[in-house]
Amino acid sequence: MNLQPFVEALPIERRLALSYGTGRGRVLMLGLMALDQRLGQLVRQTREPMLAQIKLAWWREQLDRSAAERAGGEPLLALLEHWGEAAGELGALAAGWEALLGDAPDFQAFAAARGDTCEALAHALGQSEAAPMAKKAGTAWALAELATKVSVPQEREAVLGAIAQAQWGAVRLPVGLRPLAVLHGLARRAGGKREFLDGFGAGLLAARLGLLGI
């Protein structure tokens, strides 16, 4: 399967983080990123919350099925076959994006959902000892990224409030989870107040975390 179209469709900070991935860890992380991006686009581009909920429910249903039972002709579902039976855990992303629909978006629930999928990533790679740190990293990544996307002042204040309450201590992740370590480090540096790759130091930080993990 040609993975390059999925990589090229990612935002630059995700492509940078993914460049430090290797082997199966890179493929699984790419699937997580690509699905998260697709669901985010679905929510942003669908005006009616109910219609967005129906589309999100379709993705949850597909992920809960075995690979043989899923809809054909969807390249992203083919990519997610690399997750095997653990693909169902990615349904949490759909639940997370659904929490942002309506007049009272739940930013904490969104961040927690991404954290849960990052935890599932650690388990899927056989690195369960790193699962708590992976969850912490995914939650922080979600909050800092969300802060750069929210334009409504009250909602942005709510996201920044969640960021202030989050745990921002450094994380140590094994080689298979280095892309996640990079995203956490960039999120920690940005703090929700600027883009992830704002400034020369961001690239240096990404390289240090990607190569050394610290």
C-alpha positions as CSV (number, residue, x, y, z in Angstrom):
1,M,0.0,0.0,0.0
2,N,1.3,3.5,-0.9
3,L,1.4,5.5,2.3
4,Q,2.8,8.7,0.8
5,P,-0.6,10.3,-0.1
6,F,-1.7,10.0,3.6
7,V,1.6,11.5,4.7
8,E,1.4,14.4,2.3
9,A,-2.1,15.2,3.4
10,L,-1.1,15.8,7.0
11,P,-0.3,19.2,8.5
12,I,3.4,20.0,8.5
13,E,3.9,19.5,12.3
14,R,2.4,16.0,12.0
15,R,4.6,15.2,9.0
16,L,7.6,16.3,10.9
17,A,6.7,14.2,13.9
18,L,6.0,11.2,11.8
19,S,9.4,11.5,10.1
20,Y,10.9,10.2,13.4
21,G,8.7,7.1,13.4
22,T,10.0,3.7,12.3
23,G,8.5,0.4,11.3
24,R,5.0,-0.6,12.5
25,G,4.9,2.3,14.9
26,R,5.1,4.7,12.1
27,V,2.3,3.0,10.1
28,L,0.0,2.9,13.1
29,M,0.7,6.5,14.1
30,L,0.0,7.5,10.5
31,G,-3.3,5.8,10.6
32,L,-4.2,7.5,13.9
33,M,-3.2,10.9,12.5
34,A,-5.0,10.4,9.2
35,L,-8.2,9.3,10.8
36,D,-8.1,12.2,13.3
37,Q,-7.7,14.6,10.4
38,R,-10.5,13.1,8.4
39,L,-12.9,13.2,11.3
40,G,-11.9,16.8,12.1
41,Q,-12.6,17.8,8.5
42,L,-15.9,16.1,8.7
43,V,-17.0,18.0,11.7
44,R,-15.7,21.4,10.4
45,Q,-17.3,21.0,7.0
46,T,-20.7,19.6,8.0
47,R,-23.0,22.5,9.0
48,E,-25.7,20.3,10.7
49,P,-24.6,18.7,13.9
50,M,-27.0,15.8,13.4
51,L,-25.6,15.0,10.0
52,A,-22.1,15.2,11.4
53,Q,-23.1,12.7,14.2
54,I,-24.4,10.3,11.5
55,K,-21.1,10.4,9.7
56,L,-19.1,10.0,12.8
57,A,-21.3,7.0,13.8
58,W,-20.5,5.4,10.4
59,W,-16.8,5.6,11.2
60,R,-17.3,4.1,14.7
61,E,-19.4,1.3,13.2
62,Q,-16.7,0.5,10.5
63,L,-13.9,0.4,13.1
64,D,-15.9,-1.9,15.3
65,R,-16.2,-4.4,12.4
66,S,-13.6,-6.9,11.3
67,A,-11.5,-5.9,8.3
68,A,-13.4,-8.3,6.1
69,E,-16.7,-6.7,7.0
70,R,-15.8,-3.1,6.5
71,A,-16.9,-1.0,3.5
72,G,-14.8,-1.4,0.5
73,G,-13.2,1.3,-1.6
74,E,-12.2,3.5,1.4
75,P,-8.3,3.8,1.4
76,L,-8.3,5.1,5.0
77,L,-10.0,2.0,6.2
78,A,-7.4,-0.1,4.3
79,L,-4.7,1.8,6.1
80,L,-6.3,1.2,9.5
81,E,-6.2,-2.6,8.8
82,H,-2.7,-2.4,10.2
83,W,-4.2,-1.8,13.6
84,G,-5.8,-5.3,13.5
85,E,-8.3,-6.0,16.2
86,A,-7.2,-2.9,18.0
87,A,-8.8,-0.7,15.3
88,G,-12.0,-0.5,17.4
89,E,-10.1,1.5,19.9
90,L,-9.8,4.3,17.4
91,G,-13.6,4.8,17.6
92,A,-12.8,7.0,20.6
93,L,-11.6,9.7,18.1
94,A,-15.1,9.8,16.6
95,A,-16.5,10.2,20.1
96,G,-14.0,13.0,20.8
97,W,-14.9,15.0,17.7
98,E,-18.6,14.5,18.5
99,A,-18.0,16.2,21.8
100,L,-17.2,19.4,20.0
101,L,-20.6,19.5,18.2
102,G,-23.4,21.8,19.3
103,D,-23.5,24.9,21.4
104,A,-21.5,23.6,24.4
105,P,-18.4,21.8,23.1
106,D,-16.6,19.6,25.6
107,F,-12.9,20.3,25.0
108,Q,-11.8,18.1,27.9
109,A,-13.7,15.1,26.4
110,F,-12.1,15.8,23.0
111,A,-8.6,15.8,24.5
112,A,-9.3,12.8,26.6
113,A,-10.5,10.8,23.6
114,R,-7.2,11.5,21.7
115,G,-5.3,10.6,24.8
116,D,-7.2,7.3,24.9
117,T,-6.2,6.5,21.3
118,C,-2.6,7.3,22.0
119,E,-2.8,4.9,25.0
120,A,-4.2,2.3,22.7
121,L,-1.3,2.9,20.3
122,A,1.2,2.0,23.0
123,H,-0.7,-1.2,23.8
124,A,-1.0,-2.1,20.1
125,L,2.8,-1.8,19.8
126,G,3.4,-4.1,22.8
127,Q,4.7,-1.1,24.8
128,S,2.0,-1.2,27.6
129,E,4.5,0.2,30.1
130,A,4.5,3.4,28.1
131,A,0.7,3.6,27.8
132,P,0.1,6.2,30.7
133,M,2.8,8.5,29.2
134,A,1.3,8.1,25.7
135,K,-2.1,9.0,27.0
136,K,-0.7,12.1,28.8
137,A,1.1,13.1,25.6
138,G,-1.9,12.6,23.4
139,T,-4.2,14.7,25.7
140,A,-1.7,17.6,25.8
141,W,-1.2,17.5,22.1
142,A,-5.0,17.7,21.5
143,L,-5.5,20.7,23.8
144,A,-2.6,22.7,22.4
145,E,-3.6,22.0,18.8
146,L,-7.2,22.8,19.5
147,A,-6.3,26.2,20.9
148,T,-4.8,27.2,17.5
149,K,-8.1,26.3,15.8
150,V,-10.8,27.8,18.0
151,S,-11.8,31.3,17.0
152,V,-14.7,32.1,19.3
153,P,-13.2,34.1,22.2
154,Q,-15.2,32.3,25.0
155,E,-14.3,28.9,23.6
156,R,-10.7,29.8,23.3
157,E,-10.7,30.9,26.9
158,A,-12.2,27.6,27.8
159,V,-9.5,25.7,25.9
160,L,-6.7,27.8,27.5
161,G,-8.3,27.1,30.9
162,A,-8.1,23.4,30.2
163,I,-4.5,23.8,29.1
164,A,-3.7,25.5,32.4
165,Q,-5.1,22.6,34.3
166,A,-3.3,19.9,32.2
167,Q,-0.2,18.0,33.2
168,W,2.7,19.4,31.2
169,G,5.6,17.6,32.7
170,A,8.1,16.0,30.3
171,V,7.3,12.5,29.0
172,R,9.7,9.7,28.1
173,L,8.5,7.5,25.3
174,P,10.2,4.5,23.6
175,V,11.5,4.6,20.0
176,G,8.2,3.2,18.6
177,L,6.3,6.2,20.0
178,R,8.8,9.0,19.1
179,P,6.4,10.8,16.8
180,L,4.1,11.2,19.8
181,A,7.0,12.4,21.9
182,V,7.7,15.1,19.3
183,L,4.1,16.3,19.2
184,H,3.9,16.4,23.0
185,G,7.1,18.5,23.1
186,L,5.9,20.9,20.5
187,A,2.5,21.2,22.2
188,R,4.3,21.8,25.5
189,R,6.4,24.6,24.0
190,A,3.4,26.2,22.2
191,G,1.2,26.1,25.2
192,G,-1.9,26.9,23.1
193,K,-0.6,30.4,22.5
194,R,1.2,29.9,19.1
195,E,1.5,27.4,16.3
196,F,3.6,24.3,17.0
197,L,6.4,25.2,14.6
198,D,6.5,28.9,15.4
199,G,10.2,29.9,15.7
200,F,13.5,28.3,15.0
201,G,13.7,26.5,18.3
202,A,10.7,24.3,17.4
203,G,12.7,22.4,14.8
204,L,15.6,21.9,17.1
205,L,13.2,20.6,19.8
206,A,11.6,18.2,17.4
207,A,15.0,16.8,16.3
208,R,16.1,16.3,19.9
209,L,12.9,14.5,20.9
210,G,12.7,12.5,17.7
211,L,16.3,11.3,17.8
212,L,17.0,11.1,21.6
213,G,13.6,11.0,23.1
214,I,14.5,13.6,25.8
